[in-house]
Amino acid sequence: MNQEIQLRDVREADFDIFFVQQQEPAAVHMAAFTAKDPSDRTAFDSHWAKVLADAGVTIQTILYQGAVAGSVLCHRWFGEPEISYWLGEAFWGKGIATAALHEFLSQLPTRPLFARVAQDNIGSLRVLQKCGFLITGEDKGFAAGRGEETAEYILTLPDE
Ligand SMILES: CC(C)(COP(=O)(O)OP(=O)(O)OC[C@H]1O[C@@H](n2cnc3c(N)ncnc32)[C@H](O)[C@@H]1OP(=O)(O)O)[C@@H](O)C(=O)NCCC(=O)NCCS
């Protein structure tokens, strides 16, 4: 992996940064399927407490040149193991998500893995496809980040 991009375990101090990053309007629009109210710190803290206590979750903080750029995680909240990630806007467009996901997947042997992405989130779709995910389905649902029903792709990272 690019030496400037690293993964490490999540630390308490990361949360203030994640909280700011989850409120960035362009990111909320892109991701679409987000928290109901990204500025609600109580809901944020309760969500992350559940994430950290959940043995079925694997999560890493993404660092770029030592700074907290975002996070990448695998959860099983809907049954199947599903990948998700989020970068602060200042870190977009540098290949960080692709490199971070590639490294995360090399540490996580679970296959198949799944991901969901709003159909117009071209950046995230590209990140997943560059890491070997294939579009295997479609769905749609109410997206809190947009306040409207939004079409999404379901992607699968198959067994080797
Ligand atoms: C989506 C996101 C993770 C992309 O991160 P990134 O580090 O900028 O992505 P990369 O630099 O690794 O780019 C990967 C590819 O996607 C393309 N890409 C990235 N953002 C793009 C955008 N907004 N529009 C079009 N293409 C985009 C890049 O050009 C690159 O393509 P290439 O390799 O063919 O040149 C980041 O924008 C983000 O965190 N967004 C908000 C949260 C989100 O959407 N999370 C995913 C929910 S499914």
The ligand as an SDF file (V2000), in Angstrom:
LIG
                    3D

 48 50  0  0  0  0  0  0  0  0999 V2000
  -16.6700    7.6940   -2.3550 C   0  0  0  0  0  0  0  0  0  0  0  0
  -15.3410    8.0180   -1.6960 C   0  0  0  0  0  0  0  0  0  0  0  0
  -15.0400    6.9370   -0.6370 C   0  0  0  0  0  0  0  0  0  0  0  0
  -14.2570    8.0210   -2.7580 C   0  0  0  0  0  0  0  0  0  0  0  0
  -12.9970    8.1910   -2.1090 O   0  0  0  0  0  0  0  0  0  0  0  0
  -11.6630    8.6570   -2.9120 P   0  0  0  0  0  0  0  0  0  0  0  0
  -10.4920    8.3770   -2.0280 O   0  0  0  0  0  0  0  0  0  0  0  0
  -11.8520   10.0210   -3.4300 O   0  0  0  0  0  0  0  0  0  0  0  0
  -11.6680    7.6040   -4.1320 O   0  0  0  0  0  0  0  0  0  0  0  0
  -10.3730    7.2510   -5.0140 P   0  0  0  0  0  0  0  0  0  0  0  0
   -9.4870    8.4560   -5.0830 O   0  0  0  0  0  0  0  0  0  0  0  0
   -9.8060    5.9740   -4.5140 O   0  0  0  0  0  0  0  0  0  0  0  0
  -11.0410    7.1040   -6.4570 O   0  0  0  0  0  0  0  0  0  0  0  0
  -11.3590    5.8790   -7.0420 C   0  0  0  0  0  0  0  0  0  0  0  0
  -11.9030    6.1230   -8.4320 C   0  0  0  0  0  0  0  0  0  0  0  0
  -13.1730    6.7960   -8.3400 O   0  0  0  0  0  0  0  0  0  0  0  0
  -13.1460    8.0180   -9.0760 C   0  0  0  0  0  0  0  0  0  0  0  0
  -13.9290    8.9890   -8.3050 N   0  0  0  0  0  0  0  0  0  0  0  0
  -13.7720    9.3240   -7.0090 C   0  0  0  0  0  0  0  0  0  0  0  0
  -14.7000   10.2330   -6.6450 N   0  0  0  0  0  0  0  0  0  0  0  0
  -15.4330   10.4930   -7.7610 C   0  0  0  0  0  0  0  0  0  0  0  0
  -16.5480   11.3240   -8.0330 C   0  0  0  0  0  0  0  0  0  0  0  0
  -17.0900   12.1150   -7.0900 N   0  0  0  0  0  0  0  0  0  0  0  0
  -17.0620   11.2990   -9.2900 N   0  0  0  0  0  0  0  0  0  0  0  0
  -16.5450   10.5160  -10.2460 C   0  0  0  0  0  0  0  0  0  0  0  0
  -15.4950    9.6860  -10.0310 N   0  0  0  0  0  0  0  0  0  0  0  0
  -14.9500    9.6760   -8.8180 C   0  0  0  0  0  0  0  0  0  0  0  0
  -11.6880    8.3870   -9.1570 C   0  0  0  0  0  0  0  0  0  0  0  0
  -11.4390    9.2170  -10.2630 O   0  0  0  0  0  0  0  0  0  0  0  0
  -11.0520    7.0290   -9.2900 C   0  0  0  0  0  0  0  0  0  0  0  0
  -11.2160    6.5340  -10.6040 O   0  0  0  0  0  0  0  0  0  0  0  0
   -9.9850    6.0730  -11.5130 P   0  0  0  0  0  0  0  0  0  0  0  0
   -9.1900    5.1240  -10.7230 O   0  0  0  0  0  0  0  0  0  0  0  0
  -10.6490    5.4920  -12.6980 O   0  0  0  0  0  0  0  0  0  0  0  0
   -9.2120    7.3320  -11.7860 O   0  0  0  0  0  0  0  0  0  0  0  0
  -15.3890    9.4100   -0.9930 C   0  0  0  0  0  0  0  0  0  0  0  0
  -15.7670   10.3870   -1.9360 O   0  0  0  0  0  0  0  0  0  0  0  0
  -16.3600    9.4610    0.1780 C   0  0  0  0  0  0  0  0  0  0  0  0
  -16.0320    9.0750    1.3070 O   0  0  0  0  0  0  0  0  0  0  0  0
  -17.5940    9.9730   -0.0900 N   0  0  0  0  0  0  0  0  0  0  0  0
  -18.6080   10.1790    0.9710 C   0  0  0  0  0  0  0  0  0  0  0  0
  -19.0690    8.9030    1.6700 C   0  0  0  0  0  0  0  0  0  0  0  0
  -19.4440    7.7900    0.7140 C   0  0  0  0  0  0  0  0  0  0  0  0
  -20.0020    8.0110   -0.3540 O   0  0  0  0  0  0  0  0  0  0  0  0
  -19.1390    6.5640    1.1630 N   0  0  0  0  0  0  0  0  0  0  0  0
  -19.4780    5.3700    0.4010 C   0  0  0  0  0  0  0  0  0  0  0  0
  -20.8900    4.9850    0.6430 C   0  0  0  0  0  0  0  0  0  0  0  0
  -21.3390    3.5800   -0.3780 S   0  0  0  0  0  0  0  0  0  0  0  0
  1  2  1  0
  2  3  1  0
  2  4  1  0
  2 36  1  0
  4  5  1  0
  5  6  1  0
  6  7  2  0
  6  8  1  0
  6  9  1  0
  9 10  1  0
 10 11  2  0
 10 12  1  0
 10 13  1  0
 13 14  1  0
 14 15  1  0
 15 16  1  0
 15 30  1  0
 16 17  1  0
 17 18  1  0
 17 28  1  0
 18 19  1  0
 18 27  1  0
 19 20  2  0
 20 21  1  0
 21 22  1  0
 21 27  2  0
 22 23  1  0
 22 24  2  0
 24 25  1  0
 25 26  2  0
 26 27  1  0
 28 29  1  0
 28 30  1  0
 30 31  1  0
 31 32  1  0
 32 33  2  0
 32 34  1  0
 32 35  1  0
 36 37  1  0
 36 38  1  0
 38 39  2  0
 38 40  1  0
 40 41  1  0
 41 42  1  0
 42 43  1  0
 43 44  2  0
 43 45  1  0
 45 46  1  0
 46 47  1  0
 47 48  1  0
M  END
$$$$
